[in-house]
Amino acid sequence: MERDEGAIMATQEIRAHLDQLNLSTGKKARLYRLLYGAGPANGTLMILPIDQGLEHGPRDFLDAPESQDPAFQFRIALDGHFSAIACQIGLAEKYYADYAGQVPLILKLNGKTEIPSDDEPISPLNASVEDAVRLGADAVGYTLYVGSPRQDEDFEQFRRVREDADRYGLPVVVWSYPRGAAIEQKGGRDSIYAIDYAARVAQELGADVIKLNVPKIDPARLAHAPKAYQREWTLESAVQQIIRSAGKSLVIFAGGEKGSQESALEKARLCMECGATGLIFGRNVWQQSYHDAMTLSEQIHQLLANYPG
């Protein structure tokens, strides 16, 4: 699919690039491997997350029983030529040895279940940056809940992770999620206000890469957001604003829950045209047969080929 000149200019003007990030040698080398040594290998990122088993429990696997075996997802990451696979420490220790050196690893350092209320969420640490080094990871992942009443604990916990990552030269990928009762009262976790704020907070706290959800434009809910956000937004203008708020951090957008592949790819295309660095698709990829997962992986590759960094 050919891109128009406007899309090309938007991507070039907004997207952060590796040589602009003022990184240490170790971080720059590892991010270079993720951007140019694996996956599309053209400066974009294509990440397969498999942390949903902890975050959502086994429900994500019930309609796709093959996906309950992490080996199935690791095989998809390898054969689908993903830039990296992101998982918790238990899966990395039990399954990654067969793929080490072939598929880059992003080790998630924290996580929580969905059982308690999301009114005051925090995601506790269950692994360390040293674990990531031992396992051969090229980056660490951290889930940050922006707006939670417990964000003071969250910020302090993240500070320790960031300091360790700086010391060992590992890039930090932040899953920046607006959460908490106050967020819901101001338009909801999927609003432009909430996701824009989450992007800015992650940048200011030191994220190298920021994982975000695509916002939903809902005028009725937007009426509850701060006045500055009560304006006409298109999905394109909202995504561009969010990427600008991430500054000199690379931005990747999520595929979200499994749905129409055409819709997911169209949103992904818009995100890339607006200046995203890449995509993080999990359930849309592995909640289906191996054959269908490979087909979608190839479609994502074809899309990202149009947006070299």
ABEGO torsion letter per residue (X at the ends): XBBBAAAAAAAAAABBBAAAAGBBAAAAAAAAAAAAABEAGAGBBBBBBAAAAAAAEAAAAAABAAAABAAAAAAAAAAAGBABBBBBAAAAAAAAAAABGABBBBBBABEBBAABBAABBBBBBABBAAAAAAAGBABBBBBBBBGBAAAAAAAAAAAAAAAAAAAAGBBBBBBBBBBEAAAAAAGEAABAAAAAAAAAAAAAAGBABBBBBBBBBBAAAAAABBAAABBBBBAAAAAAAAAAAAEABBBBBBAEBBBBAAAAAAAAAAAAAAGBABBBBBAAAAABBAAAAAAAAAAAAAAAAABBX
